[in-house]
Amino acid sequence: MTVSAGDAYLEPRLVGDISGRFYVPAYQRGYRWGEVEVRRLLEDIWDSRDKPYYLQPVVVKRHGDEWELVDGQQRLTTLFLIFQYMKSEGLQSSAAGYSLRYETRVDSAAYLEELDPDLSQENIDFFHIYESYRCISEWFDAHAGRRQYVANKFYGALFEHVRVIWYEAADDLDATTLFTRLNVGRIPLTDAELVKALLLSRSRGGLGVTDRALEIAAQWDVIERDLRDPELWAFITGKASEDPTHISLLLDTIAGGPTGRDRPLFHTFETLRERIAASPQEFWNEVVDLHSLVLGWHESRDLFHKIGFLIAQGASFSGLIERSKDKSKSKFEADLDGLIRDNLRLSEADLRELSYQSVRTSRILLL
């Protein structure tokens, strides 16, 4: 599914479906991934071989019958080497479905096809390419008698589960400017940006910008602005850190799933994609309702203090949202009271014995 996002087209694309000819322009440095990055890629793909897994975006721009590879050189080169290894070792019959060339390093394309160890010291590009290939070989060899099985599973994952976010820049966008924008500060695409692109695209109905799409875009901005209020944000998250987008908290909550470091890359987008495609208005209504619920909590004196206390004590926003579902305000408040009692664990006798030296005293005073 391809969606429009301002100056780009976005779509999830399986690694095995990447095809065509790519060239790396002169403004980019050469291939520089080392053993740490290569092994991390191999392990991440292997650990996720039976479930959806997203790599970082690949940013391209069409030039005739070639793709200018604006961002993603390191990933596509490493994946190319993995394909190359499996084919050269007789573990698979096909190599990568794409080729790579370098605008100012013409010999590197040939070296990718024929990795001669005797030439690995000839220049810095050859050195890094060969070292990565050696690392790939060692990783597969470490599986000893199961090497063919591992190769089969790995190859299958690249065609069934492992995707990149394919980001195709518009023709009139200067590639050098885009490359600089992507790499200064390394600000990647976020789940929220991908969700917004898909939501607006589906709301247009394929017929260009509609009043409904414009309305959703305006509501999106209002929600983002509301959630950027420092007091409101601290109230529902217990932190003051500036995330790239704050509406992502609502989107992540609706998507559910793992949190923190355990949350896979683009989990929210992948989870919500089918729902948005099927019924964009229904999905957006859920976001608006969740935003209204948050504002209601913030404006209610009792809920503000009770929820604020629990968040400050480590309760999760998504957990409280789940508790509030299908409950009246009074029943929800009773649940909050119970959570607070469990947190304080304070009997009448404990209350009499409190002193300023007690750890629980600070929690009680906070409440």
N, C-alpha and C positions, 0 to 999 in steps of 0.2 A: 504494500500500500504506500503510495507516494503522497506526501502532503506538502503544501506550500507554507513557507515560513518567512515572509518578507522577501529577503534577497536570496533565498535558497530553497531547494527541494530536499525533503528528508524522507528516508525510509529505512526500516530495518532490513539488512541484507545478509543472508548466510554467506559465510566465508567461501564455501564451495561454489557459490554462484557468482563470485566476483570474476569478471572477465574483461578482456580488452588489453590495450597497450597503455601503460602509464609512463610518464617521464617526470623526473625530478628536476625542477628548474635550478638555474645557477644560483639563485639567492639563498638556497638551502645548503647546509653542511652535508657531509656524506653520512653513511651509515655508521652509527656509533654505539649501538647497544652492546653491552657486555654480558658476562655470564649471569649476573644477578637478574637482569631484565629478561634474558632468554629463558632461564629456568623458571622464573615466575610465570611467564606466559605458558610454558609447557605444563606446569603444575596446575595453573588455574583452569586450563582447558580440560586437563585430565580429570580434575576433581569435579568438574561440571559436565562431564561427558554425557550424562543421561538427562540433563535438564537445561532449559534455556540459559544462555550465558552471553553477555554483551561485552565486547571489547570497546575501547575508546573510539570516537567517531573518525571516519576517513573523509577528508574534505577534498573535493575535486572540482575541476572546471574543464568543460569540454573545449578541445582545440582540434577541430577537424575530426580525424578518426582516432585521436588519442585523448587521454585524460591527463591534464596537468595535476600532479599530486601535490596539492597545497599543504596538506597536513596528514600524516599517517605513514610517512616513509619508513620509519623504524618498524612499525607493526607489519606492514605489507611485505617488507623485505624479509623479516623473520619468518612469517608464514610461508613465503615463497621458498625459503631454505628448508623448512620442515617438509613441504611437499616434495622438494627436490631430493631430500635425504630418503624419504620413503620409497620414491621411485628408483633411485640409483641403487638402493639396497635390495631391490626386488620385493619389497614389502607391499607395494601398491603398483598398479599398472600406469597410473596417470600422475603427472606433475600438476602444478598450479595452472589454473585456467587463464592466467594473465601473465604479462611480461613487464619488465621494468628496464628503463634506460635512464641515463643521467646526462643532463645537458652539457656539463663541463667535464665529465669523467667517463668518456665513451668506452673505455676498456672494462669498466666495472660490470656492465651488462653481460659481456662475454664471460667474465669470471664467475658470475652467479650461475651460469650454465655449466661451466667446467671448473670445479674448485680444486685447483692444483696446489697441494701443500708447498711445493717448491717455489711457487710464486707469491706465497702469502706475505713475504717480507718486502715485496717490491714497492708497495705504497701503503698508506694508512688505511685506505678503503679495503684493499685486499686483506689486510691483517684482521680488521674487525669482522669482515664477512666470513673469513675462514675460521676465526675463533668461535663465532656463533655456530657455525656448522659443526665444529668439533664438539661444542657443548650439546647440541642436539643429538649427535651420535652417542655421546656418553650417556645421555638421559635414556635413550632407547635401549642401549646395551645394558643399563642397570636393571632392566626387567628380565634379563637372562632368557630362560626357556620360554617366557611368555611374550617375547618380543613381537611375534607375528600377531598374537591376540591383541596386544596393546596398540599396535599399528592399525589394525582393523577398526578397533573402537575409536581411536583418535581420528582416523580418517572419516569415519561415519559421523562423528560429532561435528566436524567442520561442515558437513553437508546437511545436518539435521538440527543442531542446537546452537552452534556458535555463530553469533552475528556481529556485524559492525553497524553503527548508525551511518548510513550513506548520506553525505551532506554535499549536494551538488550546488555550487554557487552560480548565481545568475551570470549571463554573458557580459553584462555591462559592469560587473564588479571587478575592480583591480585585484589580481591575485596576490601581488606583493603586499598591498595594504591589508588584505584579509589574513595573509600569513603572519604579518606583524601583530595584528589584532588578536589572533589566536595564541600567539606565543609570548607576548608581553604579559606576564602574570599568569599565563597558562590557565585561562578561564575556559573550562570545557562547556559543552552543551549540558544543560540540566534536564532532569525529568520534567520539571515545570514547563520549560521552553518547548519540549517535544509534545507534551500534553496540549499546550496552548495551540501549537501549530495544527495538530490533528483535530482538535475541537473546532477551531475556526474554519478549517477546510471542510469538515463535515457539515458545519452549520451553513456554509455557502451553498451546499448541494451541488457543487461542480459548476455553478453558473455565475461565478464571480462574487464580489462582495455584496452581501445583502444587509438589510436593516438589522436582521437578527444577529448576524456575525458582528456587526458594529456594536450592537448593544452588549453582547457577551464580552467583547474586547474592553468596552468601557467599564462594565461590572468587574471584570478581572482587575483592572487598574485600581478601582475603588477598594476592592478586597485587599490587594497588595498594600495599598496606602494605609488602610486601617490596621493591618497586622504589623506595620512598621512603627506604630506608636510604641515607644519604649516601655511604657507602663503595661500596655496590653500584652506585648510580646513577653515581657518578664513574667506576667501573671500566668500565661499558659505554657511557658517553657522553663521558667526558673533560671533563665540566662539572659544575658544582654548581648551576646555575640551576634554579629551581622552575617547572617546566611545570605547567599546570592539572591534567593527569592524566599519570601516568607509564606506565600500561598502554598508552597511545597509541603508545609506542615499539614494542611488540610488534605492535599492530594495523597500524601503518604498515609494519612489516617484512613482515608477511604479505601486505598489499595490494601492496607494491612500487610502482614508478613513480617519478616525479621527487621530488627532495628539496629542502628549503630553500624559498627564495622561488619556485622554479619549480613547486612542488607546488600544483595547483589547489585551491581551496576545496572541502572535503568530498570530496576524491579518495578517501580511505580508505573512507568510508561508501559512496560510490557503487560502488567496486570490489568491496567485500565484500557488498553488499546481496543480490545474487542467490544467492551461496553460502550465506549465513546462512538465507535463506528456504527454500532447497532442503534443507539439512541442518544445522540449528543445532547438533546434538550433535557432528557431525564437525568443524565449524568450531571449536567450543569446545575440543575435544580438541587441536586444533592450537595454540591459545593456551596451554593448560595444558602441553603438551609443550615449547613454546618457553620458557615460564617455568621449567620444570624444567631445561632445558638451560642457561639463564643461571645458575641457582643452582649447577649442577654445575661450570660454568666458574669461578665465584667461589670455590667450596670446594676446587678442585684447586690445589695450590701452584704447579705448573708452568704450568698454563693461566692462572691468575690473573696471574702475572708476564708471561708472553709476550703474552697478549691485552691486558693493561693497558698494556704498553709500546706495542703497535701502535696502540691507541686514542689514547694520548697523542701519538703521532706522526701522527695524522690519519686512520688507517684507520676505515672506517665499520662500525658494528655490523651493519647489514644485509649488507654485503659479507662479513664474517666468518661470518655465519650461512649465507650461500650457499655459502661454501667448505666448511663443515662437513657439508653434506648428503651423505648416503650414504657417509660416510667413517668408518673406524674411528678410535678415539682416537689410536692411534699414527700413522696416516696424516695425520690433521688436525694433530697436533703437528709432524710433518715439514714440512707446508705452512707452518705458522707460523714454523718455523725458517728456511725459505726466504725468507719475507717479511721477517723480521728481518735476515737477511744482506743482502738487497737494500736495506733501509733504511740499514744502516750502511755498506755498500760499503767494507769494510775488509779489506785484504790483510795477510799476516803482516808485510810490510815497513812498511805503514802503522801497524800496531800498535806496532812498535818506535819509530816516530817520534812517537808521540802526546805531546802536552804539555798542560798545563792551559790553554794559550791556544787550543787547537784546538776548533773548533765541535763536532766529532764526539765529543770527550771527554765533553761533557755528556750526549750520547745514550747513550754506553757506560756511564757511571756510573748513569744512570737505569735501564738494563737490569739 
